[in-house]
Amino acid sequence: MPIVVRLLVLWGINTLALIVVDWLFGGVEIGGWGPLLLGAAVLTIGNAIVKPVLALLTLPLIVVTFGLAYFAINVAMLALAEWVAPDFSIDGFWTYVGATIAVWVVNVLVGWLLERVQRVTA
């Protein structure tokens, strides 16, 4: 799959993930389609570019903490999306934790579904 198509698919998945997060958590407020799409784009690009660099730089810490530091990087990517997008706010530490887990679950489930559909159609 070409990189541009892959990024667009990931953007769509992250958009769905943020819709789910906004629906699940009262401490998450996304004020419309503009902030939602911008937040999803920042999350997609952050996960594609910034997260691998941070993971590589903090690899010893990730190993020592048995992956907890990697989870913190995921929280940071969500915080970056919140920081960049206007009218997008997440209130509270535990809301960040829950939202990060929800984004991960949506990404895993939709990724699995797309992989399965791709296998059937190939």
C-alpha positions in Angstrom: 0.0 0.0 0.0 1.5 3.4 -0.9 2.5 5.6 2.0 0.0 8.3 1.2 -2.9 5.8 1.1 -1.7 4.2 4.3 -1.5 7.6 6.1 -5.0 8.5 4.9 -6.4 5.1 6.2 -4.6 5.7 9.5 -6.1 9.2 9.7 -9.5 7.7 9.2 -8.9 5.1 11.9 -7.7 7.8 14.3 -10.7 10.0 13.5 -12.9 7.1 14.5 -10.8 6.5 17.6 -11.3 10.1 18.7 -15.0 10.0 18.0 -15.1 6.9 20.3 -13.0 8.7 23.0 -15.2 11.7 22.8 -18.3 9.5 23.2 -16.9 7.4 26.1 -15.3 10.0 28.3 -17.0 13.0 29.8 -13.6 14.6 30.4 -12.9 14.7 26.6 -14.4 17.6 24.6 -14.0 17.9 20.8 -15.8 20.9 19.4 -16.8 19.8 15.9 -15.4 18.3 12.8 -12.5 20.7 12.3 -10.8 20.0 15.7 -11.6 16.3 15.3 -10.0 16.0 11.9 -7.0 18.2 12.9 -6.5 16.2 16.1 -6.6 12.9 14.2 -4.1 14.2 11.6 -1.7 15.3 14.4 -2.2 11.9 16.1 -1.5 10.1 12.8 1.6 12.1 11.9 2.8 12.0 15.5 2.5 8.3 15.6 4.2 7.9 12.2 7.1 10.2 12.8 7.6 11.5 16.4 6.7 8.3 18.3 9.3 6.0 16.6 12.0 8.6 17.2 11.0 8.9 20.9 10.7 5.2 21.2 14.2 4.7 19.9 15.6 7.4 22.1 14.0 6.0 25.2 14.4 2.3 24.4 16.5 1.6 27.6 13.8 3.2 29.7 11.1 1.3 27.8 12.9 -2.0 28.6 13.5 -1.1 32.3 9.9 -0.1 32.8 8.5 -3.2 31.0 6.8 -1.0 28.4 5.3 1.6 30.7 7.4 4.3 29.2 6.1 3.3 25.7 2.6 3.8 27.1 3.7 7.2 28.3 4.8 8.0 24.8 1.3 7.1 23.5 -0.2 9.4 26.1 2.2 12.1 24.9 1.0 11.7 21.3 -2.6 12.1 22.4 -1.6 15.2 24.4 0.2 16.6 21.3 -3.0 16.2 19.3 -5.0 18.0 22.1 -2.4 20.8 22.3 -2.4 21.5 18.5 -6.1 21.2 17.8 -8.4 24.0 19.0 -11.5 23.1 20.8 -10.1 19.8 21.8 -9.5 19.2 25.5 -8.8 16.2 27.8 -9.3 16.8 31.5 -7.4 14.7 34.0 -4.7 12.1 34.2 -7.0 9.1 34.3 -9.0 10.4 31.3 -5.7 10.6 29.4 -5.0 7.0 30.4 -8.4 5.7 29.4 -8.5 7.7 26.2 -5.1 6.3 25.2 -6.3 2.8 25.9 -9.5 3.4 23.9 -7.5 4.8 20.9 -5.3 1.7 21.0 -8.3 -0.6 21.1 -9.9 1.1 18.2 -6.7 1.0 16.2 -6.2 -2.7 16.9 -9.8 -3.7 16.1 -10.1 -1.7 12.9 -6.6 -2.7 11.8 -7.5 -6.4 12.3 -10.8 -5.9 10.5 -9.1 -4.2 7.5 -6.4 -6.9 7.4 -9.1 -9.6 7.3 -11.1 -7.8 4.6 -7.9 -7.3 2.6 -7.1 -11.0 2.9 -10.6 -12.0 1.7 -10.5 -9.7 -1.3 -7.0 -10.6 -2.4 
